[in-house]
Each structure stands twice: as C-alpha cells, then as structure tokens.
Amino acid sequence: MIEVYDSSGIKRPTKDSDRITKMYKNSNLIITAWLNNELIGISRSITDFCYACYLSDLAVKSEYQKEGIGRQLIKLTEKEIGKQTALILLSAPLAMEYYPKIGFDKVENGFIIRRTE
C-alpha cells in the first residue's frame, strides 16, 4: 500500500507504518486494483452504506495512471455503497480537474478542521 501511495503522488504518512495500519483497520470499504500479483491501485472509504460514504484515498501507481483504473475503483465503490449513498471526497489540489471529468460535482458548502500532526 505504501508503495502505491508513494508512487501515486497522494500525500499520506507513509513513513509511519503504524498510522497507515490504523487508517486501514478503521476503514470499512477497501477496493484494490491488481495487475498479476502487483497492487497498482487503492480506494479506501468510510461509509454507513445507506447515506454517506467518505472516499478517503484514491491512489493509482503513476505508471498506471490515465488508464481508467481510478475511474473503475470509483465505479466499484459506487456499486458497493448503492444508489442511496452519497460519495464524498476531499481532493488534493493537483487532482481538482480530475474529479469533475469522472462525474463528481464540485461543492462549496464544506468545512474542515485540519490535522495538526
């Protein structure tokens, strides 16, 4: 997983494997993309499966980006959560142009308290 994050360009605490482990332990929807025995993409979410799903991570190794893998991971996430559940995410600044291209609407009514560590 750490290799996928580091390659993808997404910023996660990959130097802290305990924190990465906790991130996955406390997530309840994880979808992965594989090529043979190589993990090449990850979608990690927290959801109630009936109203809201927060897509925490969408990461694809750089050499496999722009091949539709991220789009497929999102489709599989949507399939798992069902039509009654909203799919919500916070975008990294570099990905702001990507998400509208694959069907996400930009919203302006959000707030965040940023982590301090």
N, C-alpha and C positions, 0 to 999 in steps of 0.2 A: 504494500500500500504506500509506504513511504517513497519508494522508487517512482510510483505513478505520480504522487504529489510533486515531488522534486522535478520530474520531467515536464509536468503539465504546465507549470507556471503559476498554479494556485499556491497561495501562501498559507501554509499550515505549520504547526510547531513540530516539524519532522525531526528535529534534534532531540525531542523529548518523547521517547517511545512510550513511556508510561501514560502521558497525556493522550497520545494517539490511541492507545489501548482503551482508555476511558471513553474517548469520543465514540469508538465503535461499540463498546459494551453498553452504552446508554442510548444508542440509536436503535430504532426498531424497523427500519426498512433499508436494506443494503442490496444494491443490484450491481453486478460486476460484468465486465466485458473481458473475454479471454480470446487469445489467438494461440491455438495449440495449448501449451502449458504456461503461457505468459499472460499475466494480468496486465491489461492495457487501459482499462477504464473503470471508474467507480462512480456510483451515485449513492450518496448517503443521506438519509432523511429521518426526521422525527415526525410521527403522524398519529392521529387518532382513528384513521381510516374511515371517518364519516363526515368530517367538517373541514379540517385543515391539515395540510402537510407542508412542513418546512424542509425544503431541499437545501441541506447544509453544504454539501460538497458535490460538485460535478467536475471530475478530473479525468482527462484522457492524456496518455503519454504524447509528447509533442510530435513524434514521428507518425502517429496515427490520427492526429487532428485533421479536420476538414474532410473526413471520410464518412461522416454521418454517425459516428459512434456515440457522441454526446446526445444527439437527437434521438437515437434509439434507446439510450439509457433513460431519457426523459419519457419516451413513449411507454417503456416498460414500467416506470414509476407510476405514470398515469393509470395504466392498466391495473396495477396493484391497489391503488387508492380508490378507484372508482369515480364515477361521474358526479357524485355528491360532494366530493372533497376538493377544495381549492389547493392548488400547488403554488407555493410561495417561496421566493428566494431573494437573497441579497446578492447583487452582482459585484464582482471585482471591477474596478474602474476599466480595466482593459477589455472586459467582456460586455460592456454596456451595449455595444452594437450587435452582439451575437444573439442575445435572447429574444429581441423582437423578431428576428429573422426566423425563429423556430416556434413562433406562436405565443410568446409571452407578451402581455400588455404591461407597459410601464405605469407604475402607480406613484402618486406624490403624497399619499397620506400615511406615511410611516415615520417611525421614530426609533432611535437606538440609544442605548447606554453602552458605550464601548468598553471592552475589557481593558483592564489596567495592567495586566501582565501578559 
